[in-house]
Amino acid sequence: MKQLWQRTVAALTPGVRGVLTAWVTVYVAALAGRLTQAFDLEQWLAVRAADFWHGQVWRVVTYAVLPTGILDLLVTGFGLAILGWQLERHWSRREFWRYCGITATVAGLVQVLISPLPLVGAAPLMLGLAVAWVFVSGHETVNLPIMGQASVRQIFWIAVAVSLAVMVFSGGWRRAGSTIAGGVAGWLYLWLRYKWLMVKDSHTVESGRINRLEL
C-alpha cells in the first residue's frame, strides 16, 4: 500500500501535487478545528458578500481550497488529479496555477455579487478545469464502460448538465451561477490566450521572413 501511494504521488505533475496538498491540508485542519472546537476555518475562508465588502478580499480565492466534506474531498481530489495531470502536460506549473486562480477568483467575485450566502468548495474550479480539458483535448475520444466510445466534448456536456442540475436543486441557482462563472472565465482566458499566441507567432514568422529578404 505504501509503495502504491508513493507511485501515485510521484506520477502527479508538480502543479497538481501542490494544489492537492493544499486541498488535503486545509481539510484536515478544518476537521481538527471542528472536532476540538478550537476554530472554524469556514468562518475565515468562505466567501461572503458582507465580509468581502468589509475588506476581506482574500475570501474570493480561499473558499476554493476548503472542501465541503469528505465526499467533496475525495471526488474533487480525484477529478483534480485526472484533469490537472492532463492539462499540465500542455502547460507549465505556473500556467496551471494561474488558470486555477483566475477561474476560482472570478467565480468568487460573482458569488459576492449575486448571493449573500457563503460559498466553499472547488466546484467552479473543477468546471474551469473541465472547460480547459475540452479546449485542449476536445477532439480526442475516450472509451467509457456504459457509453462506449465518446468524445471529450460529449463527456463534458453530459457531466456539466448532470452536475448543474444537481447543484440547482441542492444549492439553488446562485450556487450554479457562480460555478458557471468559473467555467466561463476559464474559457474566456483560454480563448484570449490562444488569440495572443496566434498574433505572437504571426509576428515572429513575419520578422523571420523580413530578415531573410534583407539578407
N, C-alpha and C positions, 0 to 999 in steps of 0.2 A: 504494500500500500504506500509506503514511504517513497519507494522508487517511482511508482506511478505518479504520485503527486509531484515529485521533483521533475520528471519528464514533462508533465503537463505545464508546469510553471516555466520551464526552460523553453517550451515551444511557443510561448506567448511573445509577442513583439514588445519592445520596451515601453512604448506609449500605452498600450493596453494594460500591461503589467502595472504601470504606475496608477492608472485610473482604478483598476480593480483593487489595488492595495488601499487606496483612499476610500473606496466604497466599503470594503470589509472593515477597515479600521474604524470608520465613523459609525458603522452599525454596531460593532462590538462596544464602542464607547457609549453609544446611546442606550444600548441594552444594559450595560453596567450601571449607568446613571439611573435608569428606571428601577432596576432591581434594588439598588441601595438607597433610592430616593434622595440621592445627593445632588443631582442636577437633571435637567431635562434639555437635551440637545435640540429638540424640535423648537423649543422656545427661542433658541439662539440662531438656528439655521434656516428654519422655514421662511418662505417668502410671504409676507403680509403687507397689504397696501398701507396700513396705518404705520407700521414700523419703517417701511421704506421711505415714506414721506417725512418721517422724523429723523432721517439721516442714515438709517441702517441699510445702506445701498448694497452691501455685500450679499444680502439675502437673495438677490436675483441670480446668484450663482451657487451659493452654498446649499440651497434646497435640493439641488440635483445629486448631491453626494450622500443624502440621508435616505436610506430605503424605508418604505412604509411598513415593512415587516419581513419575516424570514422568507416568505414566498417571493416577495419582490426582490429580495437579496439574491435568491437562487436563480430565478427566471431572468432577471435583468443581468445578473452577472454572467450567465451562460450566453445570453444574446450579445452582450458587450464583448465577450471573448471571441465569439464567432465573427460578428460583423467587424469589430475592431481589427481583428487579425487580417480579414480580407482587405480592409481599407489601408492599413498601414503598410501593406506590401507595395502600394502605389504611392504612398505619401511618406514624408519624414515624420519623426515623432513630434516635432514642433508643430507641423501642419495638422497632425491628428489632434493634438491638444487644443490648437487654435479653433479648429472646427467644432470640437465639443464645447468649448467655451462660448462660441458665438451662438450655437443653437440653444444652449441652456439659458444664456443671458436674455436673448430675445423672448423666449417663452416666459421667463420670469417677469420681464417688463410687461408683457401682455397680461399676465395674471394680475399684476398690480393695477392695471388699467381697467380690467373688466370684472374683477371679483374682490370682495373684502375678505374672502376666506383664505386660510393658509394653504400652502402647497408644498409638498415634499415628494421626493421620488424622481426617477430619471426617465419617466415616460416621454417627455419632449426630446430628451437627448437620444433615446432609442429610436424615435421616429426620424430624427435627423440622421442618425447613422444608417437607417434603412433607406432613406432617400439617397444618401451618398452611395450606398451599395448599388442601387438601381442606376445611378448616374455613371458609376464606374463599370459595372458588370451587367447592365440590364439586358444585354443581348445573349448572355450565357444561359444554359439550361441546367436544371437540377433534377435528379431522379428522387421522387418522394414515394413513400410506402403506399399511400392511398391514391394520390392524384396521378401517379406515374410521372412522366416527363413534363416539366413545366418551366417556363422562362422565369428568370429572376423578377422581371417586371410583373408577371402574373401572380407570383407568390407574394410580392409586395402589396399589391392591391387587395388581395384576399385577406392578408394579415391585418392591413390597416382598417379595412371595413369591419372585421370582427372586433378588433381592439377598440375602435372608436365607438361602436355600438355598445359594447360592454361598459365603456367609460361614461357614455352619456347616461345610461340607466343607473349606474352606481355612483358617479360623481357629479353628474349634471353637465350641461352644455358648456359652462365656463371652463371646467377642467378639460373638456375635449378641445375647446378653443385654444387654450394655452399650449396644449400638446401639438395641435395642428400648426400653431405659430412656430414651434421649434422646427417642424419639418419644412415649412415654407422658407424660413430663414436659411436653413441648410441648402435648399435648392437654389435660392437666390444667390447665396455666396458662391456655390459651385459654378453657377451659370456665369457670374461676373468674373470669376477666376479663369474659367475656360476662355471667355472673350479676351481677357487681358493677355493670356498666354498666346492666343492666336495673333493678336496685334504685335506682341513682342517677337514672336517667331517670324512674322512677315517683315518686320523692320530689320531683323538680323539677316534674312535672306536678301533683301534689297541692298543692304550695306555690303554684303559679300559680293553681289553682282557688280556693284559700282566699283569696288576695289579691283575686281578682275578686269573690268573695262579700262580702268585707268592704267593698269599695267600693260 
